[in-house]
């Protein structure tokens, strides 16, 4: 929490996407904008409407306070969940999962900017908690809670249709398995009624205005979209894991209208998960000065990535594990589908998966638990090495924040 407050104190409110423009338009015109009016107006309106009182109080910096509060709330929920969930059995694994939640730069920074990312991350966490709650206690009231959470997601960001779909599957499957036909049908009906009646505004507006429910800002022919292409140049772009290429060019290079990219979906997802591939807001110190920190982070993140993937595979057969994995898989499927459709590198940013961040840190923790078990059979050396590398990764994260905060402070002081 302290880190997030410290970042807020120096982080400029506007990232690479100008979400405040939408808030300004609502204040100025007294109505919600159509999808094609502004670059970010294609998003559903929940974040922008909830931000209005903050904008009236003090402009973008006050809206950034709202994002900070959402970030703190989401972090607290994740900490409570990781500390208590029966999906984890090791205290060491819980602590490592909390550390990744606390310090991962992309997760921290994008949760504080003036952006609907902050609300979408919280809505994604709430969706997982609502799904697990219904699985534990399948009642009509819990189905109603799940419906309200699904509606919040649909009112926040289009990609959260994935979470609404998974919630529907959880409610339907658990109702079929554990409830009478009448009570199960009532649970599904209540969920659908709340989700569709409260969450479908933007999709109905798009259908009326544009003749289709799903509209993206890349549908309107902005020049910057072309500058992000090509990302996919063939099958190789979908399977390329040549990390050496990323180490040689650890940042996107600025060019007119956009940034270069490695033309590899796995490398883009990897780079934008573990370190800012392009500078964010006024956090540009490390990007301008040195590539060493990015390169070191990408190397140190290799074991963490292996732990996440291995953790998902090893834990897949455990009870209830399918629920967080389903959220992540559905989220990833929508991100990949949009990326393939528009062939723009920004569609492949890992921050678009942060509504499913709990699944990422759970995979990390499950991988650590598997390492602890293996260390018990083969000796503790493997686990010691894993712990040292993980701590070094957290140190790299904190080094990034220290460098960026000091850069902004020194620049402000002149």
Secondary structure, 3 states (H helix, E strand, C coil): CHHHHHHHHHCCCCCCCCCHHHHHHHHHHCCCCCCCCCCCCCCCCHHHHHHHHHHHHHHHHHHHHHHHHHHHHHHHHHHHHHHHCCCCCCHHHHHHHHHHHHHCHHHHHHCCCCCCHHHHHHHHHHHHHHHHHHHHCCCHHHHHHHHHHHHHHHCCCHHHHHHHHHHHHHHHHHHHHHCCHHHHHHHHHHHHHHHHHHHCHHHHHHHHHHCCCCCCHHHHCCHHHHHCCCCCCCCHHHHCCCHHHHHHCCCCCEECCEECCCCCHHHHHHHHHHCCCCCECCECHHHHHCCHHHHHHHHHHHHHHHHHHHHHHHHCCCCCHHHHHHHHHHHHHHHHHHHHHHCCHHHHCHHHHHHHHHHHHHHHHHHHHHHHHHHHHHCCHHHHHHHHHHHHHHHHHHHHHHHHHHHHHHHHHC
